[in-house]
Amino acid sequence: MDQAKYEQMEGMLHKLEDIKNSQKSIIDKINHVITDLFQHPDKDLEKAMEGAHERASENVDKIREAIEEYEIKFNKAQQA
């Protein structure tokens, strides 16, 4: 694999990791809101946060899968 291709693919992996970390941060913030709702209950907001948490968790899973698949391509390209 030439150096330009290597750097491009490596950069893509870093961006994907960044996205995954951002999603995890969103989950943490949602969890803080959910925790705060124990002190100040709001059923509508709780329902919204539970839905947001579920979607953010699904995003982390999908991004993790994408990273794994891209790493396989990256490793194969390195060996070629």
N, CA, C and O atoms as CSV, one atom per row, in Angstrom:
chain,resi,resn,atom,element,x,y,z
A,1,MET,N,N,0.861,-1.166,0.000
A,1,MET,CA,C,0.000,0.000,0.000
A,1,MET,C,C,0.908,1.230,0.000
A,1,MET,O,O,1.887,1.305,0.743
A,2,ASP,N,N,0.553,2.186,-0.854
A,2,ASP,CA,C,1.374,3.393,-0.884
A,2,ASP,C,C,1.080,4.274,0.336
A,2,ASP,O,O,0.054,4.122,1.000
A,3,GLN,N,N,1.987,5.176,0.604
A,3,GLN,CA,C,1.909,6.000,1.813
A,3,GLN,C,C,0.645,6.866,1.850
A,3,GLN,O,O,0.038,7.023,2.909
A,4,ALA,N,N,0.248,7.422,0.714
A,4,ALA,CA,C,-0.942,8.283,0.669
A,4,ALA,C,C,-2.193,7.491,1.037
A,4,ALA,O,O,-3.031,7.967,1.803
A,5,LYS,N,N,-2.317,6.286,0.493
A,5,LYS,CA,C,-3.468,5.432,0.792
A,5,LYS,C,C,-3.469,5.040,2.271
A,5,LYS,O,O,-4.514,5.043,2.921
A,6,TYR,N,N,-2.288,4.704,2.794
A,6,TYR,CA,C,-2.157,4.344,4.201
A,6,TYR,C,C,-2.621,5.498,5.092
A,6,TYR,O,O,-3.406,5.296,6.018
A,7,GLU,N,N,-2.137,6.696,4.809
A,7,GLU,CA,C,-2.495,7.864,5.614
A,7,GLU,C,C,-3.983,8.181,5.517
A,7,GLU,O,O,-4.601,8.573,6.507
A,8,GLN,N,N,-4.561,8.014,4.326
A,8,GLN,CA,C,-5.983,8.272,4.138
A,8,GLN,C,C,-6.810,7.299,4.974
A,8,GLN,O,O,-7.751,7.701,5.659
A,9,MET,N,N,-6.457,6.029,4.914
A,9,MET,CA,C,-7.210,5.014,5.651
A,9,MET,C,C,-7.011,5.169,7.160
A,9,MET,O,O,-7.956,5.007,7.932
A,10,GLU,N,N,-5.805,5.478,7.570
A,10,GLU,CA,C,-5.530,5.680,8.989
A,10,GLU,C,C,-6.297,6.900,9.513
A,10,GLU,O,O,-6.829,6.879,10.623
A,11,GLY,N,N,-6.346,7.951,8.708
A,11,GLY,CA,C,-7.111,9.136,9.075
A,11,GLY,C,C,-8.593,8.827,9.226
A,11,GLY,O,O,-9.256,9.342,10.127
A,12,MET,N,N,-9.103,7.987,8.341
A,12,MET,CA,C,-10.510,7.595,8.417
A,12,MET,C,C,-10.786,6.829,9.708
A,12,MET,O,O,-11.816,7.042,10.349
A,13,LEU,N,N,-9.881,5.949,10.087
A,13,LEU,CA,C,-10.054,5.218,11.342
A,13,LEU,C,C,-10.074,6.168,12.537
A,13,LEU,O,O,-10.867,5.986,13.461
A,14,HIS,N,N,-9.211,7.177,12.523
A,14,HIS,CA,C,-9.194,8.155,13.619
A,14,HIS,C,C,-10.513,8.928,13.677
A,14,HIS,O,O,-11.036,9.185,14.762
A,15,LYS,N,N,-11.042,9.293,12.527
A,15,LYS,CA,C,-12.324,10.013,12.487
A,15,LYS,C,C,-13.455,9.141,13.021
A,15,LYS,O,O,-14.314,9.615,13.765
A,16,LEU,N,N,-13.453,7.882,12.644
A,16,LEU,CA,C,-14.481,6.961,13.138
A,16,LEU,C,C,-14.400,6.803,14.651
A,16,LEU,O,O,-15.426,6.775,15.330
A,17,GLU,N,N,-13.186,6.699,15.179
A,17,GLU,CA,C,-13.012,6.613,16.638
A,17,GLU,C,C,-13.511,7.890,17.303
A,17,GLU,O,O,-14.128,7.838,18.367
A,18,ASP,N,N,-13.248,9.026,16.685
A,18,ASP,CA,C,-13.731,10.313,17.197
A,18,ASP,C,C,-15.258,10.332,17.277
A,18,ASP,O,O,-15.836,10.772,18.271
A,19,ILE,N,N,-15.894,9.850,16.222
A,19,ILE,CA,C,-17.359,9.798,16.186
A,19,ILE,C,C,-17.878,8.904,17.300
A,19,ILE,O,O,-18.825,9.254,18.004
A,20,LYS,N,N,-17.246,7.746,17.451
A,20,LYS,CA,C,-17.673,6.806,18.498
A,20,LYS,C,C,-17.528,7.453,19.874
A,20,LYS,O,O,-18.424,7.336,20.710
A,21,ASN,N,N,-16.415,8.128,20.111
A,21,ASN,CA,C,-16.199,8.779,21.396
A,21,ASN,C,C,-17.202,9.906,21.636
A,21,ASN,O,O,-17.643,10.117,22.765
A,22,SER,N,N,-17.557,10.621,20.586
A,22,SER,CA,C,-18.562,11.681,20.712
A,22,SER,C,C,-19.917,11.091,21.094
A,22,SER,O,O,-20.625,11.647,21.934
A,23,GLN,N,N,-20.268,9.988,20.491
A,23,GLN,CA,C,-21.534,9.329,20.818
A,23,GLN,C,C,-21.538,8.850,22.270
A,23,GLN,O,O,-22.553,8.951,22.958
A,24,LYS,N,N,-20.401,8.330,22.731
A,24,LYS,CA,C,-20.310,7.896,24.128
A,24,LYS,C,C,-20.475,9.093,25.059
A,24,LYS,O,O,-21.099,8.981,26.115
A,25,SER,N,N,-19.924,10.226,24.673
A,25,SER,CA,C,-20.071,11.441,25.470
A,25,SER,C,C,-21.533,11.875,25.538
A,25,SER,O,O,-22.011,12.309,26.586
A,26,ILE,N,N,-22.228,11.756,24.430
A,26,ILE,CA,C,-23.656,12.083,24.404
A,26,ILE,C,C,-24.421,11.161,25.353
A,26,ILE,O,O,-25.308,11.611,26.079
A,27,ILE,N,N,-24.082,9.888,25.348
A,27,ILE,CA,C,-24.731,8.940,26.251
A,27,ILE,C,C,-24.502,9.354,27.696
A,27,ILE,O,O,-25.428,9.321,28.507
A,28,ASP,N,N,-23.276,9.743,28.022
A,28,ASP,CA,C,-22.980,10.194,29.388
A,28,ASP,C,C,-23.824,11.402,29.765
A,28,ASP,O,O,-24.345,11.467,30.878
A,29,LYS,N,N,-23.966,12.354,28.860
A,29,LYS,CA,C,-24.754,13.552,29.141
A,29,LYS,C,C,-26.232,13.216,29.309
A,29,LYS,O,O,-26.906,13.775,30.174
A,30,ILE,N,N,-26.726,12.311,28.489
A,30,ILE,CA,C,-28.118,11.861,28.623
A,30,ILE,C,C,-28.310,11.197,29.989
A,30,ILE,O,O,-29.316,11.421,30.662
A,31,ASN,N,N,-27.335,10.378,30.387
A,31,ASN,CA,C,-27.419,9.719,31.694
A,31,ASN,C,C,-27.466,10.738,32.831
A,31,ASN,O,O,-28.163,10.526,33.823
A,32,HIS,N,N,-26.730,11.839,32.693
A,32,HIS,CA,C,-26.770,12.888,33.717
A,32,HIS,C,C,-28.167,13.500,33.805
A,32,HIS,O,O,-28.677,13.750,34.898
A,33,VAL,N,N,-28.775,13.739,32.651
A,33,VAL,CA,C,-30.135,14.287,32.643
A,33,VAL,C,C,-31.102,13.300,33.295
A,33,VAL,O,O,-31.944,13.686,34.106
A,34,ILE,N,N,-30.974,12.029,32.934
A,34,ILE,CA,C,-31.846,11.002,33.517
A,34,ILE,C,C,-31.668,10.950,35.036
A,34,ILE,O,O,-32.645,10.818,35.773
A,35,THR,N,N,-30.435,11.052,35.498
A,35,THR,CA,C,-30.168,11.071,36.936
A,35,THR,C,C,-30.807,12.290,37.591
A,35,THR,O,O,-31.405,12.187,38.662
A,36,ASP,N,N,-30.676,13.445,36.940
A,36,ASP,CA,C,-31.293,14.666,37.473
A,36,ASP,C,C,-32.810,14.533,37.564
A,36,ASP,O,O,-33.443,15.146,38.423
A,37,LEU,N,N,-33.378,13.743,36.687
A,37,LEU,CA,C,-34.835,13.565,36.694
A,37,LEU,C,C,-35.329,12.797,37.922
A,37,LEU,O,O,-36.519,12.825,38.235
A,38,PHE,N,N,-34.413,12.110,38.618
A,38,PHE,CA,C,-34.814,11.470,39.873
A,38,PHE,C,C,-35.188,12.538,40.904
A,38,PHE,O,O,-36.094,12.340,41.714
A,39,GLN,N,N,-34.486,13.662,40.866
A,39,GLN,CA,C,-34.750,14.760,41.802
A,39,GLN,C,C,-35.933,15.621,41.368
A,39,GLN,O,O,-36.684,16.134,42.199
A,40,HIS,N,N,-36.085,15.770,40.056
A,40,HIS,CA,C,-37.139,16.625,39.491
A,40,HIS,C,C,-37.849,15.858,38.373
A,40,HIS,O,O,-37.596,16.113,37.195
A,41,PRO,N,N,-38.725,14.934,38.724
A,41,PRO,CA,C,-39.373,14.059,37.736
A,41,PRO,C,C,-40.151,14.824,36.663
A,41,PRO,O,O,-40.830,15.816,36.930
A,42,ASP,N,N,-40.020,14.324,35.461
A,42,ASP,CA,C,-40.784,14.830,34.315
A,42,ASP,C,C,-40.920,13.646,33.360
A,42,ASP,O,O,-39.976,13.289,32.655
A,43,LYS,N,N,-42.097,13.049,33.349
A,43,LYS,CA,C,-42.303,11.824,32.577
A,43,LYS,C,C,-42.025,12.012,31.085
A,43,LYS,O,O,-41.447,11.129,30.450
A,44,ASP,N,N,-42.428,13.149,30.522
A,44,ASP,CA,C,-42.202,13.396,29.099
A,44,ASP,C,C,-40.709,13.497,28.783
A,44,ASP,O,O,-40.230,12.912,27.812
A,45,LEU,N,N,-39.990,14.239,29.608
A,45,LEU,CA,C,-38.550,14.384,29.390
A,45,LEU,C,C,-37.837,13.054,29.616
A,45,LEU,O,O,-36.899,12.715,28.895
A,46,GLU,N,N,-38.283,12.309,30.613
A,46,GLU,CA,C,-37.685,10.998,30.871
A,46,GLU,C,C,-37.870,10.074,29.663
A,46,GLU,O,O,-36.940,9.377,29.256
A,47,LYS,N,N,-39.060,10.078,29.106
A,47,LYS,CA,C,-39.338,9.246,27.930
A,47,LYS,C,C,-38.460,9.668,26.746
A,47,LYS,O,O,-37.918,8.825,26.031
A,48,ALA,N,N,-38.329,10.973,26.552
A,48,ALA,CA,C,-37.502,11.481,25.461
A,48,ALA,C,C,-36.038,11.084,25.654
A,48,ALA,O,O,-35.363,10.692,24.703
A,49,MET,N,N,-35.553,11.190,26.898
A,49,MET,CA,C,-34.154,10.853,27.178
A,49,MET,C,C,-33.902,9.353,27.033
A,49,MET,O,O,-32.835,8.943,26.577
A,50,GLU,N,N,-34.873,8.544,27.419
A,50,GLU,CA,C,-34.717,7.103,27.246
A,50,GLU,C,C,-34.618,6.748,25.759
A,50,GLU,O,O,-33.810,5.906,25.366
A,51,GLY,N,N,-35.442,7.395,24.946
A,51,GLY,CA,C,-35.377,7.166,23.499
A,51,GLY,C,C,-34.065,7.639,22.916
A,51,GLY,O,O,-33.470,6.958,22.081
A,52,ALA,N,N,-33.605,8.810,23.355
A,52,ALA,CA,C,-32.332,9.341,22.870
A,52,ALA,C,C,-31.177,8.436,23.283
A,52,ALA,O,O,-30.245,8.210,22.512
A,53,HIS,N,N,-31.249,7.921,24.512
A,53,HIS,CA,C,-30.203,7.015,25.000
A,53,HIS,C,C,-30.158,5.745,24.148
A,53,HIS,O,O,-29.085,5.269,23.778
A,54,GLU,N,N,-31.316,5.218,23.850
A,54,GLU,CA,C,-31.384,3.997,23.038
A,54,GLU,C,C,-30.783,4.228,21.648
A,54,GLU,O,O,-29.992,3.418,21.162
A,55,ARG,N,N,-31.166,5.336,21.018
A,55,ARG,CA,C,-30.641,5.634,19.673
A,55,ARG,C,C,-29.136,5.886,19.703
A,55,ARG,O,O,-28.413,5.425,18.820
A,56,ALA,N,N,-28.663,6.610,20.705
A,56,ALA,CA,C,-27.227,6.880,20.808
A,56,ALA,C,C,-26.453,5.579,21.028
A,56,ALA,O,O,-25.369,5.398,20.474
A,57,SER,N,N,-27.008,4.680,21.835
A,57,SER,CA,C,-26.358,3.383,22.060
A,57,SER,C,C,-26.303,2.571,20.768
A,57,SER,O,O,-25.299,1.922,20.475
A,58,GLU,N,N,-27.383,2.614,20.005
A,58,GLU,CA,C,-27.397,1.921,18.710
A,58,GLU,C,C,-26.344,2.519,17.780
A,58,GLU,O,O,-25.674,1.791,17.048
A,59,ASN,N,N,-26.198,3.843,17.811
A,59,ASN,CA,C,-25.186,4.497,16.975
A,59,ASN,C,C,-23.781,4.033,17.346
A,59,ASN,O,O,-22.958,3.771,16.469
A,60,VAL,N,N,-23.505,3.930,18.649
A,60,VAL,CA,C,-22.193,3.459,19.081
A,60,VAL,C,C,-21.944,2.058,18.547
A,60,VAL,O,O,-20.852,1.763,18.061
A,61,ASP,N,N,-22.945,1.197,18.632
A,61,ASP,CA,C,-22.804,-0.175,18.128
A,61,ASP,C,C,-22.538,-0.187,16.624
A,61,ASP,O,O,-21.664,-0.912,16.149
A,62,LYS,N,N,-23.294,0.617,15.882
A,62,LYS,CA,C,-23.115,0.663,14.428
A,62,LYS,C,C,-21.747,1.220,14.054
A,62,LYS,O,O,-21.101,0.725,13.130
A,63,ILE,N,N,-21.315,2.231,14.760
A,63,ILE,CA,C,-20.000,2.815,14.476
A,63,ILE,C,C,-18.903,1.818,14.830
A,63,ILE,O,O,-17.928,1.685,14.091
A,64,ARG,N,N,-19.051,1.119,15.946
A,64,ARG,CA,C,-18.080,0.098,16.335
A,64,ARG,C,C,-17.977,-0.979,15.253
A,64,ARG,O,O,-16.877,-1.408,14.904
A,65,GLU,N,N,-19.116,-1.412,14.727
A,65,GLU,CA,C,-19.121,-2.404,13.650
A,65,GLU,C,C,-18.425,-1.858,12.407
A,65,GLU,O,O,-17.651,-2.567,11.764
A,66,ALA,N,N,-18.697,-0.603,12.072
A,66,ALA,CA,C,-18.071,0.015,10.901
A,66,ALA,C,C,-16.556,0.084,11.080
A,66,ALA,O,O,-15.801,-0.157,10.139
A,67,ILE,N,N,-16.120,0.416,12.296
A,67,ILE,CA,C,-14.684,0.473,12.576
A,67,ILE,C,C,-14.056,-0.899,12.392
A,67,ILE,O,O,-13.004,-1.026,11.765
A,68,GLU,N,N,-14.689,-1.912,12.928
A,68,GLU,CA,C,-14.155,-3.271,12.816
A,68,GLU,C,C,-14.032,-3.689,11.359
A,68,GLU,O,O,-13.015,-4.257,10.959
A,69,GLU,N,N,-15.061,-3.411,10.562
A,69,GLU,CA,C,-15.024,-3.768,9.148
A,69,GLU,C,C,-13.953,-2.972,8.402
A,69,GLU,O,O,-13.256,-3.515,7.546
A,70,TYR,N,N,-13.824,-1.695,8.727
A,70,TYR,CA,C,-12.830,-0.865,8.050
A,70,TYR,C,C,-11.418,-1.277,8.461
A,70,TYR,O,O,-10.496,-1.229,7.647
A,71,GLU,N,N,-11.246,-1.680,9.716
A,71,GLU,CA,C,-9.934,-2.166,10.162
A,71,GLU,C,C,-9.527,-3.415,9.393
A,71,GLU,O,O,-8.355,-3.590,9.060
A,72,ILE,N,N,-10.492,-4.280,9.112
A,72,ILE,CA,C,-10.195,-5.479,8.320
A,72,ILE,C,C,-9.714,-5.069,6.932
A,72,ILE,O,O,-8.717,-5.597,6.439
A,73,LYS,N,N,-10.416,-4.131,6.302
A,73,LYS,CA,C,-9.987,-3.642,4.980
A,73,LYS,C,C,-8.603,-3.018,5.056
A,73,LYS,O,O,-7.758,-3.246,4.189
A,74,PHE,N,N,-8.380,-2.235,6.092
A,74,PHE,CA,C,-7.097,-1.558,6.286
A,74,PHE,C,C,-5.978,-2.583,6.418
A,74,PHE,O,O,-4.935,-2.458,5.776
A,75,ASN,N,N,-6.195,-3.593,7.248
A,75,ASN,CA,C,-5.184,-4.630,7.438
A,75,ASN,C,C,-4.916,-5.418,6.158
A,75,ASN,O,O,-3.769,-5.747,5.855
A,76,LYS,N,N,-5.974,-5.720,5.411
A,76,LYS,CA,C,-5.795,-6.440,4.146
A,76,LYS,C,C,-5.022,-5.584,3.144
A,76,LYS,O,O,-4.163,-6.089,2.421
A,77,ALA,N,N,-5.327,-4.304,3.106
A,77,ALA,CA,C,-4.631,-3.394,2.188
A,77,ALA,C,C,-3.159,-3.281,2.552
A,77,ALA,O,O,-2.309,-3.160,1.670
A,78,GLN,N,N,-2.855,-3.317,3.837
A,78,GLN,CA,C,-1.456,-3.254,4.279
A,78,GLN,C,C,-0.678,-4.492,3.842
A,78,GLN,O,O,0.512,-4.415,3.537
A,79,GLN,N,N,-1.359,-5.622,3.816
A,79,GLN,CA,C,-0.703,-6.876,3.462
A,79,GLN,C,C,-0.557,-7.062,1.965
A,79,GLN,O,O,0.227,-7.893,1.506
A,80,ALA,N,N,-1.317,-6.281,1.204
A,80,ALA,CA,C,-1.286,-6.438,-0.261
A,80,ALA,C,C,-0.041,-5.815,-0.856
A,80,ALA,O,O,0.148,-5.854,-2.072
